[in-house]
Amino acid sequence: MGYVAAVKFHRLDMPRYYRYAGDVEIDDFYLCEDLENSIERVGYIAALESRCDCQLQRQELPRILREARPDEIVQWRQTKDREDEYLRICREKVRKHGLEMKVTLCRIDKKNNKIVFNFTADQRVDFRELVRDLAGALRSRIELWQIGVRDEAKLIDGVDVCGNQICCASWMRKFDPVTIKHARDQDIMRAPAKLAGLCGRLRCCLTFEHNSYLNGAAEKKETAAEKQRAQDDDGQSPQDEEEVEQTAAND
C-alpha cells in the first residue's frame, strides 16, 4: 500500500496524480513534472490518496520534483489574479458588444503566449469583433472556445441533491450519453426536470448502475424461460398442475 498526491495546477482543474518522496503537505505548493508538455509546473496538493501496490506498479506516474520557492508561489498567485481580471474585462466586453454568451473561465497559456476564454451559448455567436477588442485591450493573442453546459458545471463545481460534490468535478474524466431510457430501465418514474443535475441535463449517475439493472432483467427473463421449458418438458402447464392439485385435495 502506498500513496499518491493529487496535484492541481489550476483551482478549477481536475487533479493529476504524482509520485513523491519524503513528506508532503496538502495545500502546499510544489514543482512538478508535466510530461504532456515537457515542462515543469507549479501546483498545489489537493489530496493524498491511497493505492495498492499493483496499481502503483502498473501506473507510470510523473514525479513531484521539489517544494516550490516563495517567488514561484507568488508568480502562480499573480497569474491567477490576472486571469480573474481578464475574465472581468472579457465579460464587460461581451456586454458592450451585446453578445448572447456566458464567459465561464479564463486561462493564461504562457507556453503558447495566448489567453483562452471558455464560454457557453445557446446558439452560434459571431465574436470576431470581440476577439479584436480583447486583443487590443489585453495585448495578447486571444482564443475563445465554446463548451457545453455539462463542461461548464464541471468547471464551476457544486453540490447536488445527494449531498456530495458533483461527480464530473470530482472524479469523472469523460461524459457518457444519458437518456430518459436509463431512468425507465431502472423503474425511476419521475419528470425529466426532477432528474436533472446542476447543468440542467439528466444526471450522469443514471448510467452508473444501468448495466446492473439490464443484467438483472435479462437473468430474470432467462429464469422464467427456463421454468417454462421445464414445465413444457413435463407436458403440463401451470393451469394443469393446479387442476391436478385441486383434484387430489378433493379426493
N, C-alpha and C positions, 0 to 999 in steps of 0.2 A: 504494500500500500504506500502511495506517495501523494504528493500534492502538486498542483499546477496553479499558476497565477493567471487570473482573468484580468487582462490589461485593456483599458480604454484609452484611445488617443484623442477622442472627442467625447464630450458628455452624452451625445446622442448616438454614439456608435454602439454596435453590438460588440461585446468583449472578444478579444483574441487571446488564445491560451499560450502560455510560455513556461519553459523550464527555468528554474532558478536554483542558485547555490547560495547557502547561507540563510540568514534571517531577512525576511522582507515584511513590510507592514502594509496593511490595507490603507488606501488613500494617500500613500507616499508616492512620489514621482521617481521614475527610473528610465534609463536609456535602454531601449530595446531594439532588437533586430527586426527589420521589416523585409522579409525575404521576397515579397511580391515586387517591391520597388527597388530592392538592392540598396537600401539606405538605413540609417539609424534614426529612430524617432523617440521623442519623449512622451510618455504616457503615465497614467496612474493606475495602481492596482485596485480594481473594484471588488475582487473577492478572491479567496483561496479555496480551491475545490479539490476534493479527494479523487484519486484514480487508482484502480487496481494495477498490479504490476504488468499484467498482459496488455492493458491499454497503454501504459507508458512505453512498453517495448514496441508496440505496433505504431504509435504515433511519432512522427518526426517533428517535434516542436521546436520553434526558434527559442533563443535564449534571452534572458534579461542580462544585459552586459554590466551595468553598474548603477548606483544611485545617481540621480540627476543632480547637477550642480545648481546652486541658487540662481545663477544668471540664466540657466536653461529653463528653470521653472518660471522665472519672471517673463521670459520670452514666450513661453507656452501660454501663460495667462494673458499677456498682451495681445497675442494672436486671437484668443477667444473674445477679448473685449473689442478688437477691431471687427471681428465677424458680427458681433451684436450690433455695432454701429453701422456697418454696411447693410445689415438686414433692415434696420430702421430707415436708412436712406432709400433702399430699394422699395420699401412699402410706400414711402412718401411719393416716389416717382410713379408708382403704379396708380396711386390715387390721382396724381396730376394728369396722367395720360388717360384716365377713365377706363382702365382695363379690368375686365371681369376675371380676375385671377387672385389667388391667395398664395403669397410667398411664405414658405414654411421654414426654410433653412438656408444658411449661407456658410460656405466653406472657402477658405483661402488655400489654394493649391500652390505652394511655394516652388515645388519642383518644376511645374509647367508654367509658372508665372501667370496665374489666372484666378479669377474669383467665380465660383459656381453657386448659382441660386437654384433651389428646388421650389417648385410651385405646383398647385393643383388648380384645375379649371374644368368647368362643365362642358366646354366646347373649345374648338381651336381658337387660339389667340394670336394675333399679329403683334409681336412685341419687338419688331425691328427698331422702331423709334425709341423704345425703352432701353434697348441694348446700347444704342448710340449715346443716349443721355447718361446712362450709368458709366459707360467707358470714359466719357468726358469728365464726369464728376469724381470717379474713383481712380482715374489714370491707370487703368489696368485692362487686360483682356477679360471680357465678360462672357459667361455661358449661362443659359437658362435651360434647366431640364424639367420637363413636366413629369410628375409622378401621380400615381393613383391614390385614392383615399385610404386604401389599406396601408400603402407605404407611408402616408402622412401620419396615420395613427401609430405606426411603428416608430417613427421619428419623435413624435410628441410624447408618447408613453401615457400610461394611465392605469387605473384600477377598474376592473369590470365587476359585474354583479356577484361573481363568485368570491370577491374579496381579495383576489390575487392580482398581481401585476399582469397586464395583458401579455399573452403568450408571444405575440410577434415582436414585442420589445424586449422580452427576457431571454428566450431561447430559440425561437423559430428562425430558420435561415431562409426558408422559401415559403411561398403561398401556394396551397393546393386549391383547386376549384371547389367551391361549396355551393350546393343547390338545395332547394326545398325537399328534394327526394331523400337527402341524407336524414332529414328530420322525420319524414314519413316512414322510412325503413326502420327507425328506432321508436315508432309509435309516439313521437312527440307532436301532439296536436295543439299547436299554438299559431297565432298570427305571425307572419314573417317579421313584422315590426318588433315583436317581443323576442325574436330570436336573433336580432341584430346586435352587433357589438358596438364599440365606441366609434368605429369607422362608418357605421350606417349599413354595413353589409352583413350577411349571415355570419355568425361566429365560426371561426376556424375550428373550434373544439367539437363541432358537429361531425367532423371527419375522424376524430381520434379513435372512437370505438365503432365506427360504421362497419368495418370489416368483420368485427366480432359478432355484430348483430346479423350480418348476412350469413356468416358461417353457422350461427346458431339456427337461423331459419332453414338453411339447407339441411342441417342434421335432423331437425325436427321433421322436415318433409321426407327425408330418406327413411327415418324410423317408421313413419306412418306407411310408407310404401312397402317396407319390409313386412310390417304387420299384415297389410292387405294381401301380400303374396303368400304369407304363411296361411292365412285364412282360405285363400283360393286353393292352396295345395290340399287343405283338409276337406275341400268340397263343400264347405258350409260358410254362409255369410253370417255376419253378426246377428241378423234377424233370426236366421235358422237356429243359432246357438241359444238365443233367448227362448224360442219356442220349445226346444228340447228341454231346457232347464225348467220351464214352466210345467211341461207335461210330467216331468219326473217329480216335481213338487206336488202335483195333483194326485199322482199315484200314491 
